[in-house]
Amino acid sequence: QLQHEDYTNSKNAALSLIQQEQLISRNAHSLVSLPPGMIRGSATQDDGSAINEETERNLQWTWEPETVELREQQPLLPRPNVDHLKILSPQTNTNIAYDKPPNEPLSICGRPAAITPEQDQEIMTKFQSTCKPVGLNDPILLIEGVETFGRTGNNLIEFLHALERAQNEGMTVGIMIDSWVVPVITTMWMAIQNNDMDGWRQHMERTFCIKMLSQDDLSNYTNIIHMETRELFMYKTRQSLPDYVEFQTYHIRNLFRNYNTGVGMDIRHRDVNDMCTGINGLFGPDKLSSQIYSVIHSRNLEGYAGHELLGRVAKNSGCDPEAALNMEPEYIKAILEPIGMLNHPIVFLTDHQRPEILERLRADKDIGPLIHLVPDEASWVGGDITLGIMANAFIGNPASTFSGFIAKSRLALGLKGNYLFRAKNANGEWEEVCEERCVFWKRMLWNMA
């Protein structure tokens, strides 16, 4: 069954790796309580007053309360075995497999990004110009260990937050080759080609302005800053919203410049999957780049916990506190009909926690015939992410970090058509109540942004 990896956090426990790997049952989640009141959220500032248009145009970070935490015991990632990969000297240049033509337009699965090559190159040059060699006494923010704080959606936020903190504070992110983040990345992006670990390592360093480290390398550096994965998730920047969005979307594009196509291997020496398998499995290779479709990402977020979390997002953003959880036919049609998408396939991605949602959609005379499910053999987290990103319209849950990453990636590629923050107006009509950049705004989504 399709299992979306989303906003769930690891519960620290003094267990051996083997014991942690054997944990398969979920504990009940604990949430901080919501303030009483409000059937439907309304956008407010810290003093409780409404956010006016001028405030919306000049969004700036403020310190906000800690994010809601969903706690569960979750297995640790097994430590990657990198013995099969020979790490050559940094002077060896064998990067032919990683070289890409300069100014090549960005496209995924044959579908072009909407950002122009000139704009993409301008932003790339801006950040690459600040990337300097790392000295032995320079500060290194180290990503290490195998313990993760949550699943894929969270892990990607933690990686991007690490890059953000390093950029803000004059550090370089150091990544231990056997740490948790390397399997997360190489499963979907940055595959190792031709068993060339040295070329891959240099490519990682150039792409993200980081330092890849082995245990032997680490002893050479004197200024190591350690930060737990939970702390990375909780990191809060003081950058303005436009600057934060620019930096985050730059690195999301860096990932998709190097998305896996089924060629190469991940850090565990396994053949990588193709990020386009979901689109290909549904529509076939002939329509891989041309099929018009929409995606619904139905994420229940473990029942009561999901209601609490979306309710808190609703309080901040003004979105409906139930609609993105229930995905009622009326809600879906109010999005897709005005944009002419009720004549095209609707791909339904789900965590299978509430089968009645799919049943309701299939029973609807307008939506039912359009519903498509990803074939089991084509269903995996990377394929589902790509399906959502390259859709003509994406309907997601703003309380889900999986939905959030898809929405952020769409914005990084210049794609419009995210529908996450919806509510009914005074006339009973559904409308978007928070601009698309709200998925990056910590006032709305706290540490999930």
DOZAVEX-692887 format. One record per residue (C-alpha): x, y, z; residue number from 1. Coordinates in nm, 4 decimals, always signed. Layout:
N
TORZA        u        v        w num
TORZA        X        Y        Z NUM
...
END
This chain:
449
TORZA        u        v        w num
TORZA  +0.0000  +0.0000  +0.0000   1
TORZA  +0.1025  +0.3523  -0.0689   2
TORZA  +0.2464  +0.5030  +0.2448   3
TORZA  +0.3188  +0.8740  +0.2415   4
TORZA  +0.5954  +0.9811  +0.4744   5
TORZA  +0.4896  +1.2935  +0.6508   6
TORZA  +0.4720  +1.5076  +0.9591   7
TORZA  +0.5643  +1.2528  +1.2316   8
TORZA  +0.8577  +1.2843  +1.4664   9
TORZA  +1.0822  +1.0248  +1.6235  10
TORZA  +1.0543  +0.9678  +1.9966  11
TORZA  +1.4006  +0.9517  +2.1488  12
TORZA  +1.4613  +0.6187  +2.3150  13
TORZA  +1.7729  +0.4468  +2.4445  14
TORZA  +1.7385  +0.1412  +2.2219  15
TORZA  +1.9903  -0.0447  +2.0142  16
TORZA  +1.9767  -0.0039  +1.6384  17
TORZA  +1.8376  -0.3557  +1.5991  18
TORZA  +1.5640  -0.2873  +1.8562  19
TORZA  +1.4735  +0.0378  +1.6860  20
TORZA  +1.4553  -0.1327  +1.3479  21
TORZA  +1.2081  -0.3830  +1.4952  22
TORZA  +0.9668  -0.1167  +1.6149  23
TORZA  +0.6646  -0.1277  +1.3880  24
TORZA  +0.3758  -0.0278  +1.6126  25
TORZA  +0.2771  +0.3361  +1.6527  26
TORZA  +0.2207  +0.4987  +1.9889  27
TORZA  -0.0587  +0.7439  +2.0468  28
TORZA  +0.0374  +1.0951  +1.9492  29
TORZA  +0.0444  +1.3799  +2.1960  30
TORZA  -0.0337  +1.7336  +2.0881  31
TORZA  -0.0314  +2.0654  +2.2608  32
TORZA  -0.3844  +2.1948  +2.3088  33
TORZA  -0.5400  +2.4474  +2.0777  34
TORZA  -0.6812  +2.7656  +2.2255  35
TORZA  -1.0594  +2.7350  +2.2565  36
TORZA  -1.2987  +2.8911  +2.0064  37
TORZA  -1.3236  +2.9441  +1.6344  38
TORZA  -1.5180  +2.7084  +1.4149  39
TORZA  -1.3190  +2.8303  +1.1166  40
TORZA  -0.9797  +2.9942  +1.1471  41
TORZA  -0.9130  +3.3545  +1.0634  42
TORZA  -0.5755  +3.5048  +0.9911  43
TORZA  -0.4418  +3.6939  +1.2934  44
TORZA  -0.1245  +3.8671  +1.4056  45
TORZA  +0.0517  +3.8052  +1.7333  46
TORZA  -0.1724  +4.0584  +1.9096  47
TORZA  -0.4868  +3.8890  +1.7784  48
TORZA  -0.5691  +4.1562  +1.5220  49
TORZA  -0.6398  +4.0707  +1.1601  50
TORZA  -0.3577  +4.0710  +0.9082  51
TORZA  -0.4249  +4.3534  +0.6648  52
TORZA  -0.3169  +4.3849  +0.3039  53
TORZA  -0.0176  +4.6021  +0.3881  54
TORZA  +0.1078  +4.3420  +0.6355  55
TORZA  +0.0656  +4.0728  +0.3679  56
TORZA  +0.2836  +4.2731  +0.1284  57
TORZA  +0.5616  +4.3134  +0.3840  58
TORZA  +0.5913  +3.9738  +0.5457  59
TORZA  +0.8762  +3.9493  +0.7952  60
TORZA  +0.9773  +3.6746  +1.0328  61
TORZA  +0.8895  +3.6926  +1.3993  62
TORZA  +0.9604  +3.4420  +1.6724  63
TORZA  +0.6580  +3.2192  +1.7121  64
TORZA  +0.5710  +2.9328  +1.9499  65
TORZA  +0.7253  +2.5932  +1.8981  66
TORZA  +0.5660  +2.3747  +1.6382  67
TORZA  +0.3031  +2.1202  +1.7335  68
TORZA  +0.4776  +1.7900  +1.7849  69
TORZA  +0.3353  +1.4530  +1.6867  70
TORZA  +0.5363  +1.1936  +1.8710  71
TORZA  +0.5790  +0.8328  +1.7740  72
TORZA  +0.8421  +0.5648  +1.8025  73
TORZA  +1.0007  +0.5219  +1.4642  74
TORZA  +1.2830  +0.2999  +1.3471  75
TORZA  +1.6166  +0.4582  +1.2827  76
TORZA  +1.7584  +0.4395  +0.9339  77
TORZA  +2.0149  +0.1601  +0.9149  78
TORZA  +2.3630  +0.3038  +0.8843  79
TORZA  +2.4649  +0.2916  +0.5172  80
TORZA  +2.7454  +0.0534  +0.4338  81
TORZA  +2.9845  +0.2496  +0.2138  82
TORZA  +3.2643  -0.0061  +0.2109  83
TORZA  +3.1879  -0.0892  -0.1536  84
TORZA  +3.2511  +0.2710  -0.2571  85
TORZA  +3.6124  +0.3702  -0.2870  86
TORZA  +3.6692  +0.7301  -0.1806  87
TORZA  +3.9456  +0.8673  -0.3990  88
TORZA  +4.1580  +1.1702  -0.3333  89
TORZA  +3.9938  +1.5115  -0.3791  90
TORZA  +4.2398  +1.5887  -0.6597  91
TORZA  +4.1018  +1.3115  -0.8816  92
TORZA  +3.8613  +1.4585  -1.1349  93
TORZA  +3.6246  +1.1930  -1.2718  94
TORZA  +3.3051  +1.3959  -1.2937  95
TORZA  +3.2073  +1.3385  -1.6573  96
TORZA  +2.8900  +1.1541  -1.5530  97
TORZA  +2.7823  +1.4499  -1.3398  98
TORZA  +2.8554  +1.7339  -1.5810  99
TORZA  +2.5541  +1.9085  -1.7328 100
TORZA  +2.5501  +2.1613  -2.0167 101
TORZA  +2.5540  +2.5193  -1.8834 102
TORZA  +2.2226  +2.7060  -1.8936 103
TORZA  +2.0331  +2.3879  -1.9784 104
TORZA  +1.6585  +2.4568  -1.9252 105
TORZA  +1.5280  +2.2741  -1.6210 106
TORZA  +1.2724  +2.0023  -1.6933 107
TORZA  +1.1388  +1.7002  -1.5079 108
TORZA  +1.0066  +1.3945  -1.6906 109
TORZA  +1.0086  +1.5932  -2.0123 110
TORZA  +0.7944  +1.8671  -1.8572 111
TORZA  +0.9659  +2.2078  -1.8574 112
TORZA  +0.9898  +2.4224  -1.5478 113
TORZA  +0.8268  +2.7646  -1.5749 114
TORZA  +1.1304  +2.9483  -1.4366 115
TORZA  +1.3418  +3.0876  -1.7211 116
TORZA  +1.6993  +2.9606  -1.7652 117
TORZA  +1.8200  +3.3198  -1.7285 118
TORZA  +1.6460  +3.3694  -1.3941 119
TORZA  +1.7589  +3.0280  -1.2746 120
TORZA  +2.1186  +3.1013  -1.3747 121
TORZA  +2.1138  +3.4444  -1.2096 122
TORZA  +2.0079  +3.2989  -0.8750 123
TORZA  +2.2527  +3.0095  -0.9108 124
TORZA  +2.5405  +3.2488  -0.9760 125
TORZA  +2.4411  +3.4604  -0.6765 126
TORZA  +2.4686  +3.1741  -0.4304 127
TORZA  +2.7577  +2.9901  -0.5937 128
TORZA  +2.9663  +3.3075  -0.5694 129
TORZA  +2.9447  +3.2867  -0.1884 130
TORZA  +3.0672  +2.9269  -0.1786 131
TORZA  +3.4285  +2.9196  -0.0561 132
TORZA  +3.6771  +2.6397  +0.0197 133
TORZA  +3.6561  +2.5095  +0.3758 134
TORZA  +3.9590  +2.5652  +0.5929 135
TORZA  +4.0608  +2.3297  +0.8726 136
TORZA  +3.9598  +2.5878  +1.1361 137
TORZA  +3.6391  +2.7053  +0.9669 138
TORZA  +3.3058  +2.6319  +1.1402 139
TORZA  +3.1286  +2.3221  +1.0119 140
TORZA  +2.7647  +2.2477  +1.0976 141
TORZA  +2.7687  +1.8701  +1.1073 142
TORZA  +2.4878  +1.6376  +0.9940 143
TORZA  +2.5687  +1.3039  +1.1504 144
TORZA  +2.4179  +0.9862  +1.2924 145
TORZA  +2.1252  +0.7767  +1.1756 146
TORZA  +1.8465  +0.9031  +1.3975 147
TORZA  +1.5779  +1.0904  +1.2080 148
TORZA  +1.3177  +1.3319  +1.3398 149
TORZA  +1.0138  +1.2303  +1.1387 150
TORZA  +0.9929  +1.0894  +0.7916 151
TORZA  +1.0646  +1.2137  +0.4389 152
TORZA  +0.8787  +1.5460  +0.4559 153
TORZA  +1.0483  +1.6366  +0.7820 154
TORZA  +1.3890  +1.5086  +0.6731 155
TORZA  +1.3914  +1.7311  +0.3673 156
TORZA  +1.3019  +2.0305  +0.5839 157
TORZA  +1.5869  +1.9415  +0.8203 158
TORZA  +1.8369  +1.9273  +0.5339 159
TORZA  +1.7166  +2.2610  +0.3933 160
TORZA  +1.7190  +2.4175  +0.7416 161
TORZA  +2.0807  +2.3079  +0.7860 162
TORZA  +2.1765  +2.4807  +0.4598 163
TORZA  +1.9805  +2.7871  +0.5736 164
TORZA  +2.1536  +2.8139  +0.9113 165
TORZA  +2.4972  +2.7673  +0.7566 166
TORZA  +2.4249  +3.0412  +0.5030 167
TORZA  +2.2979  +3.2802  +0.7711 168
TORZA  +2.5785  +3.2228  +1.0215 169
TORZA  +2.8860  +3.1899  +0.8030 170
TORZA  +2.9258  +2.8142  +0.8377 171
TORZA  +2.9526  +2.5224  +0.5992 172
TORZA  +2.7283  +2.2183  +0.6268 173
TORZA  +2.9337  +1.9031  +0.6754 174
TORZA  +2.7613  +1.5738  +0.5976 175
TORZA  +2.8939  +1.2464  +0.7265 176
TORZA  +2.8770  +0.9969  +0.4427 177
TORZA  +2.7099  +0.7391  +0.6700 178
TORZA  +2.4523  +0.9834  +0.8130 179
TORZA  +2.0740  +0.9723  +0.7784 180
TORZA  +2.0508  +1.2436  +0.5128 181
TORZA  +2.2536  +1.0642  +0.2446 182
TORZA  +2.0033  +0.7785  +0.1918 183
TORZA  +1.7173  +1.0323  +0.1928 184
TORZA  +1.8812  +1.2300  -0.0867 185
TORZA  +2.0313  +0.9518  -0.2983 186
TORZA  +1.7077  +0.7515  -0.3032 187
TORZA  +1.5454  +1.0266  -0.5115 188
TORZA  +1.8223  +1.2575  -0.6326 189
TORZA  +2.1996  +1.2706  -0.6834 190
TORZA  +2.2481  +0.9033  -0.7741 191
TORZA  +2.6053  +0.7720  -0.7704 192
TORZA  +2.7133  +0.7035  -1.1291 193
TORZA  +2.9547  +0.4346  -1.2464 194
TORZA  +3.0456  +0.3482  -0.8881 195
TORZA  +3.2376  +0.6772  -0.8849 196
TORZA  +3.2216  +0.7878  -0.5231 197
TORZA  +3.4793  +1.0611  -0.5676 198
TORZA  +3.2955  +1.2213  -0.8579 199
TORZA  +2.9654  +1.2000  -0.6675 200
TORZA  +3.1231  +1.3483  -0.3562 201
TORZA  +3.2599  +1.6463  -0.5478 202
TORZA  +2.9274  +1.6909  -0.7257 203
TORZA  +2.7420  +1.6997  -0.3918 204
TORZA  +2.9881  +1.9573  -0.2570 205
TORZA  +2.9627  +2.1834  -0.5616 206
TORZA  +2.5845  +2.1583  -0.5859 207
TORZA  +2.4981  +2.2404  -0.2248 208
TORZA  +2.8171  +2.4195  -0.1126 209
TORZA  +2.8755  +2.1556  +0.1558 210
TORZA  +3.1584  +1.9290  +0.2717 211
TORZA  +3.1177  +1.5517  +0.2520 212
TORZA  +3.3103  +1.3852  +0.5329 213
TORZA  +3.4244  +1.0427  +0.6387 214
TORZA  +3.5326  +0.9600  +0.9918 215
TORZA  +3.8956  +0.9977  +0.8868 216
TORZA  +3.8244  +1.3414  +0.7359 217
TORZA  +3.6460  +1.4670  +1.0460 218
TORZA  +3.9532  +1.4530  +1.2669 219
TORZA  +4.1230  +1.7152  +1.0471 220
TORZA  +3.8722  +1.9896  +1.1329 221
TORZA  +3.8819  +2.1802  +1.4597 222
TORZA  +3.5539  +2.3762  +1.4685 223
TORZA  +3.2642  +2.1304  +1.4534 224
TORZA  +2.9138  +2.2429  +1.5510 225
TORZA  +2.6855  +1.9535  +1.6433 226
TORZA  +2.3097  +1.9878  +1.5995 227
TORZA  +2.0508  +1.7146  +1.6529 228
TORZA  +1.7994  +1.6487  +1.3779 229
TORZA  +1.5178  +1.7740  +1.5998 230
TORZA  +1.7046  +2.1030  +1.6414 231
TORZA  +1.7459  +2.1281  +1.2639 232
TORZA  +1.3715  +2.0854  +1.2186 233
TORZA  +1.3026  +2.3509  +1.4822 234
TORZA  +1.5505  +2.6015  +1.3377 235
TORZA  +1.3985  +2.9465  +1.2766 236
TORZA  +1.5495  +3.2004  +1.0446 237
TORZA  +1.5296  +3.5781  +1.0783 238
TORZA  +1.5560  +3.6288  +0.7030 239
TORZA  +1.2787  +3.8118  +0.5218 240
TORZA  +1.0253  +3.5961  +0.3452 241
TORZA  +1.1522  +3.6821  -0.0071 242
TORZA  +1.5129  +3.5975  +0.0883 243
TORZA  +1.4098  +3.2756  +0.2607 244
TORZA  +1.1983  +3.1665  -0.0361 245
TORZA  +1.4787  +3.2470  -0.2823 246
TORZA  +1.7367  +3.0396  -0.0940 247
TORZA  +1.5082  +2.7439  -0.0252 248
TORZA  +1.3759  +2.7261  -0.3820 249
TORZA  +1.7292  +2.7512  -0.5184 250
TORZA  +1.8268  +2.4329  -0.3347 251
TORZA  +1.5026  +2.2556  -0.4236 252
TORZA  +1.5870  +2.3221  -0.7890 253
TORZA  +1.9356  +2.1856  -0.7207 254
TORZA  +1.7726  +1.8601  -0.6154 255
TORZA  +1.5569  +1.8419  -0.9256 256
TORZA  +1.8434  +1.9316  -1.1546 257
TORZA  +1.9722  +1.5924  -1.0424 258
TORZA  +1.6582  +1.3805  -1.0056 259
TORZA  +1.7078  +1.0059  -1.0399 260
TORZA  +1.6086  +0.8462  -1.3695 261
TORZA  +1.6718  +0.4828  -1.2828 262
TORZA  +2.0419  +0.5026  -1.3696 263
TORZA  +2.3032  +0.4707  -1.0955 264
TORZA  +2.2851  +0.3626  -0.7339 265
TORZA  +2.2098  +0.5068  -0.3943 266
TORZA  +2.4501  +0.5174  -0.1002 267
TORZA  +2.3506  +0.1611  -0.0024 268
TORZA  +2.4610  +0.0304  -0.3422 269
TORZA  +2.1047  -0.0325  -0.4571 270
TORZA  +1.9862  +0.0550  -0.8060 271
TORZA  +1.7912  +0.3795  -0.7903 272
TORZA  +1.4326  +0.4084  -0.9044 273
TORZA  +1.3050  +0.6517  -1.1647 274
TORZA  +1.1290  +0.9584  -1.0239 275
TORZA  +0.9027  +0.9531  -1.3310 276
TORZA  +0.7607  +0.6035  -1.2668 277
TORZA  +0.4346  +0.7392  -1.1234 278
TORZA  +0.3551  +0.9539  -1.4276 279
TORZA  +0.4770  +0.6822  -1.6641 280
TORZA  +0.2858  +0.4069  -1.4822 281
TORZA  -0.0408  +0.6004  -1.5050 282
TORZA  -0.0243  +0.7535  -1.8504 283
TORZA  +0.2460  +0.5639  -2.0391 284
TORZA  +0.5662  +0.6879  -2.2016 285
TORZA  +0.3820  +0.8509  -2.4931 286
TORZA  +0.2035  +1.0912  -2.2571 287
TORZA  +0.4792  +1.1243  -1.9978 288
TORZA  +0.5437  +1.4860  -2.0882 289
TORZA  +0.2019  +1.5927  -2.2186 290
TORZA  -0.0780  +1.4454  -2.0076 291
TORZA  -0.2954  +1.7057  -1.8340 292
TORZA  -0.3979  +1.5920  -1.4848 293
TORZA  -0.4545  +1.7056  -1.1287 294
TORZA  -0.3452  +1.5468  -0.8005 295
TORZA  -0.5259  +1.5162  -0.4686 296
TORZA  -0.2980  +1.4374  -0.1753 297
TORZA  -0.5214  +1.2994  +0.1017 298
TORZA  -0.3256  +1.2888  +0.4262 299
TORZA  -0.5134  +1.2099  +0.7468 300
TORZA  -0.2194  +1.2715  +0.9854 301
TORZA  -0.3188  +1.0004  +1.2309 302
TORZA  -0.6766  +1.1080  +1.3014 303
TORZA  -0.7236  +1.3347  +1.6020 304
TORZA  -0.3684  +1.4633  +1.5761 305
TORZA  -0.4347  +1.5723  +1.2185 306
TORZA  -0.7483  +1.7633  +1.3223 307
TORZA  -0.5562  +1.9429  +1.5954 308
TORZA  -0.2691  +2.0334  +1.3656 309
TORZA  -0.4823  +2.1541  +1.0749 310
TORZA  -0.6940  +2.3494  +1.3254 311
TORZA  -0.3857  +2.5348  +1.4370 312
TORZA  -0.2855  +2.6089  +1.0779 313
TORZA  -0.6422  +2.7314  +1.0189 314
TORZA  -0.6194  +2.9692  +1.3119 315
TORZA  -0.3124  +3.1332  +1.1621 316
TORZA  -0.3989  +3.1267  +0.7924 317
TORZA  -0.7763  +3.1515  +0.7799 318
TORZA  -0.8161  +2.8228  +0.5934 319
TORZA  -1.0964  +2.5806  +0.6736 320
TORZA  -0.9980  +2.3486  +0.9616 321
TORZA  -1.1558  +2.0364  +0.8072 322
TORZA  -1.1736  +2.0641  +0.4283 323
TORZA  -0.8170  +1.9531  +0.3483 324
TORZA  -0.8637  +1.6477  +0.5690 325
TORZA  -1.2031  +1.5431  +0.4322 326
TORZA  -1.1537  +1.6221  +0.0612 327
TORZA  -1.5288  +1.6242  -0.0012 328
TORZA  -1.6450  +1.6108  -0.3658 329
TORZA  -1.7958  +1.9593  -0.3366 330
TORZA  -1.4603  +2.0957  -0.2176 331
TORZA  -1.2691  +1.9287  -0.5026 332
TORZA  -1.5162  +2.0416  -0.7702 333
TORZA  -1.5038  +2.4001  -0.6436 334
TORZA  -1.1298  +2.3956  -0.7200 335
TORZA  -1.1174  +2.2002  -1.0456 336
TORZA  -1.4309  +2.3121  -1.2289 337
TORZA  -1.3435  +2.6843  -1.2608 338
TORZA  -1.0017  +2.6009  -1.4084 339
TORZA  -1.1358  +2.3461  -1.6563 340
TORZA  -0.9793  +2.0427  -1.4900 341
TORZA  -1.2971  +1.8332  -1.4552 342
TORZA  -1.2326  +1.7038  -1.8059 343
TORZA  -0.8974  +1.5486  -1.7146 344
TORZA  -0.7681  +1.2657  -1.4924 345
TORZA  -0.7533  +1.3189  -1.1166 346
TORZA  -0.4739  +1.1229  -0.9469 347
TORZA  -0.5562  +1.0322  -0.5869 348
TORZA  -0.2591  +0.9868  -0.3497 349
TORZA  -0.3447  +0.8674  -0.0007 350
TORZA  -0.2100  +0.7230  +0.3221 351
TORZA  -0.5086  +0.4809  +0.3256 352
TORZA  -0.6088  +0.5844  +0.6772 353
TORZA  -0.9573  +0.6956  +0.5666 354
TORZA  -1.0836  +0.4812  +0.2778 355
TORZA  -1.4233  +0.6521  +0.2904 356
TORZA  -1.2701  +0.9633  +0.1307 357
TORZA  -1.1849  +0.7714  -0.1859 358
TORZA  -1.5234  +0.5975  -0.1760 359
TORZA  -1.7057  +0.9330  -0.1666 360
TORZA  -1.5055  +1.0697  -0.4576 361
TORZA  -1.5593  +0.7581  -0.6652 362
TORZA  -1.9344  +0.7723  -0.5948 363
TORZA  -1.9604  +1.1281  -0.7255 364
TORZA  -2.0946  +1.1368  -1.0829 365
TORZA  -1.8570  +1.4145  -1.1919 366
TORZA  -1.5393  +1.3121  -1.0112 367
TORZA  -1.5717  +0.9337  -0.9938 368
TORZA  -1.4949  +0.8560  -1.3597 369
TORZA  -1.1840  +1.0748  -1.3452 370
TORZA  -1.0172  +0.9169  -1.0412 371
TORZA  -0.6901  +0.7350  -1.1068 372
TORZA  -0.4781  +0.5403  -0.8565 373
TORZA  -0.1078  +0.4804  -0.9064 374
TORZA  -0.0393  +0.1149  -0.9934 375
TORZA  +0.1286  -0.0702  -0.7083 376
TORZA  +0.4383  -0.1424  -0.9141 377
TORZA  +0.4827  +0.2305  -0.9874 378
TORZA  +0.3976  +0.3603  -0.6416 379
TORZA  +0.6818  +0.4854  -0.4235 380
TORZA  +0.7586  +0.8062  -0.2404 381
TORZA  +0.9737  +0.9616  -0.5140 382
TORZA  +0.7252  +0.8820  -0.7879 383
TORZA  +0.4411  +1.0283  -0.5839 384
TORZA  +0.6369  +1.3466  -0.5139 385
TORZA  +0.6996  +1.3928  -0.8859 386
TORZA  +0.3353  +1.3226  -0.9714 387
TORZA  +0.2286  +1.5998  -0.7363 388
TORZA  +0.4928  +1.8460  -0.8500 389
TORZA  +0.4344  +1.8117  -1.2240 390
TORZA  +0.0527  +1.8119  -1.2057 391
TORZA  -0.1448  +2.0931  -1.3656 392
TORZA  -0.3211  +2.1422  -1.0315 393
TORZA  -0.2227  +2.0163  -0.6866 394
TORZA  -0.4715  +1.9887  -0.3975 395
TORZA  -0.3006  +1.9165  -0.0655 396
TORZA  -0.3145  +1.9460  +0.3099 397
TORZA  -0.1276  +2.2479  +0.4520 398
TORZA  -0.0606  +2.0585  +0.7756 399
TORZA  +0.1310  +1.7877  +0.5873 400
TORZA  +0.5029  +1.8322  +0.5279 401
TORZA  +0.4716  +1.5949  +0.2316 402
TORZA  +0.2096  +1.8219  +0.0716 403
TORZA  +0.4223  +2.1176  +0.1754 404
TORZA  +0.7334  +1.9895  -0.0013 405
TORZA  +0.5358  +1.9266  -0.3195 406
TORZA  +0.3895  +2.2788  -0.3051 407
TORZA  +0.7316  +2.4332  -0.2350 408
TORZA  +0.8864  +2.2400  -0.5230 409
TORZA  +0.6141  +2.3579  -0.7595 410
TORZA  +0.6903  +2.7169  -0.6632 411
TORZA  +1.0634  +2.6517  -0.7047 412
TORZA  +0.9948  +2.5417  -1.0620 413
TORZA  +0.7714  +2.8416  -1.1265 414
TORZA  +0.4542  +2.6307  -1.1457 415
TORZA  +0.1196  +2.7696  -1.0363 416
TORZA  -0.1907  +2.5862  -0.9217 417
TORZA  -0.1354  +2.4971  -0.5548 418
TORZA  -0.4594  +2.4638  -0.3578 419
TORZA  -0.3929  +2.4166  +0.0146 420
TORZA  -0.5281  +2.7172  +0.2049 421
TORZA  -0.9003  +2.7285  +0.1183 422
TORZA  -1.2062  +2.8605  +0.3001 423
TORZA  -1.5603  +2.9725  +0.2206 424
TORZA  -1.6241  +3.3443  +0.1913 425
TORZA  -1.9342  +3.5350  +0.3043 426
TORZA  -2.1171  +3.4176  -0.0090 427
TORZA  -2.0456  +3.0532  +0.0670 428
TORZA  -1.7936  +3.0230  -0.2158 429
TORZA  -1.4582  +2.8498  -0.1751 430
TORZA  -1.1547  +3.0719  -0.2245 431
TORZA  -0.7822  +3.0751  -0.1525 432
TORZA  -0.7130  +3.2652  +0.1707 433
TORZA  -0.3332  +3.2624  +0.1810 434
TORZA  -0.0981  +3.3253  -0.1088 435
TORZA  +0.1111  +3.0414  -0.2475 436
TORZA  +0.4242  +3.1526  -0.0579 437
TORZA  +0.2436  +3.0697  +0.2668 438
TORZA  +0.4006  +2.7230  +0.2508 439
TORZA  +0.7292  +2.9024  +0.3282 440
TORZA  +0.5904  +3.1398  +0.5916 441
TORZA  +0.6691  +3.0382  +0.9478 442
TORZA  +0.3906  +3.2536  +1.0898 443
TORZA  +0.1523  +3.0118  +0.9178 444
TORZA  +0.3324  +2.6778  +0.9397 445
TORZA  +0.6020  +2.7248  +1.2074 446
TORZA  +0.8883  +2.4824  +1.1577 447
TORZA  +0.7077  +2.3011  +0.8757 448
TORZA  +0.7749  +2.6018  +0.6500 449
END
